[in-house]
Amino acid sequence: MRPPSYKAIVDEYATAIRSGALPAGTRLPTHRALARERRVALATATRVYAELASAGMVVGEQGRGTFVRLRPGHDGLEPSRALPVPRLADLSFNQPLAPGQGDLLRQALRALASSGDAEALLRQHPPGGHRHDRAAVAGYLLDRGVDTAPENVLVTSGAQQALDCVLRTLTRPGDVLAVDALSYPGIKLLASAHGLDLAPVPVTPAGPDLDALDRLCHARPVRAVYTMPTVHNPLGWVLDRQRRERLVDLAAEHGCTLIEDGTYAFLEAAPPPPLHALAPERTCYVAGLSKNVAPGLRFGFAVLPEHLLRPATTQLRTAAWGAPGLITALATGWLADGTVARLERERRTDAAARQTIARAALDGVTTTAHPSSYILWLTLEPHQRPDHAAAALAAEGILISTADAFATTAHHPNALRLALATPPLADLPTALTRLRTTLDTIAP
């Protein structure tokens, strides 16, 4: 009988993992044991595990073996979000909605239906939006310290499309993109899609290690630096003015473009000036309304230097044209009448209350968080593996994200990322207490 091909073994394991026959945390045979069981060469067994690891299904740990992974949060293609028990809390995604937002939407839709030329909302908008839509964004951004002409704004279907448009404009396959060693998972997806070489920059409690970034730029041709200087995801830092100025100086010295992600910046009431204010000629600023208004309102924007506007508009037209007219009308109306500013103030208050609850429930646990953000980074004890912790929490009805979703390095920290915005505020203490109790039951 011929031994099975490595591909057949990979498919067999993948099917068993997807079906749950091999649950998360299962320890798989050693490379030698697998080779012996399947009558294949050791190199073939190693290739099997390498392919499963690249698909995100297993993880190897030095000296411990290879284990089936659980992917409960945002990590590549959406994993199954089904739980073995009724769901207690989803702490894997931030999907904030405030009471009364449904009524707010009804009022806005009625106003749109009764105003002027409603049929105009059904017509094709120009890529990047009409000038009055861009002007609404530019006016809103003044309160964030971004002073830009409407012509330098492109309206998009969410911040992710804005980021995609910027990368399409700036980079080509093989270009080097510097990112924090822990960063927004969406940048990893986009870098993979565009064939970019992610170059991780070590992180410190105060922000990225700028000395390390300087060395990286001396050693490699870094095309752009992706950064979240105000309320970082997942670590929550806010870079001080001195670090921002140094980051801008490094970009100028090495000829890099800065991609500033302001998605969570609204949660800091009084931040230092954005990078765009310090170096508008080399900064692309991207953000949207998914976290400050509603996750289903796919409205974003990019603010670009003059020389990038034409190629970026072409890229936007090529990819998806821009935001739909109805969504744009809703969003810009709320930007103009102060609704977005009011919701942002409410979000800051709500996020601060949630962090207070988290500090009480997780007292004694090592955590990192901005005091008024929806994100909390939880460092596990050495004996608590993230995939085991995630599996144990899933069994209690709690979804979380593991550190590997955010890591841009080969080494993944022993940590979890908690998204605090989705559960009702009244339910959050119970969910976090259950989380703490479940983690405490994981034996060394």
Secondary structure, DSSP 8 states (H G I E B T S, - for coil): -----HHHHHHHHHHHHHHTSS-TT-B---HHHHHHHHT--HHHHHHHHHHHHHTTSEEEETTTEEEE----SSSSS------SS---EE-SS-----TTHHHHHHHHHHHHHTSS-GGGGGS---TT--HHHHHHHHHHHGGGT----GGGEEEESSHHHHHHHHHHHH--TT-EEEEESB--HHHHHHHHHTT-EEEEE-EETTEE-HHHHHHHHHHS-EEEEEE--BS-TTT--B--HHHHHHHHHHHHHHT-EEEEE-TTGGG-SS----HHHH-GGGEEEEEESTTTT-TT---EEEE--GGGHHHHHHHHHHHT-S--HHHHHHHHHHHHTTHHHHHHHHHHHHHHHHHHHHHHHTTTSEEE--TT-SEEEEE--TT--HHHHHHHHHTTTEE-EEGGGTB-SSS--SEEEEE-SSS-GGGHHHHHHHHHHHHHTS--
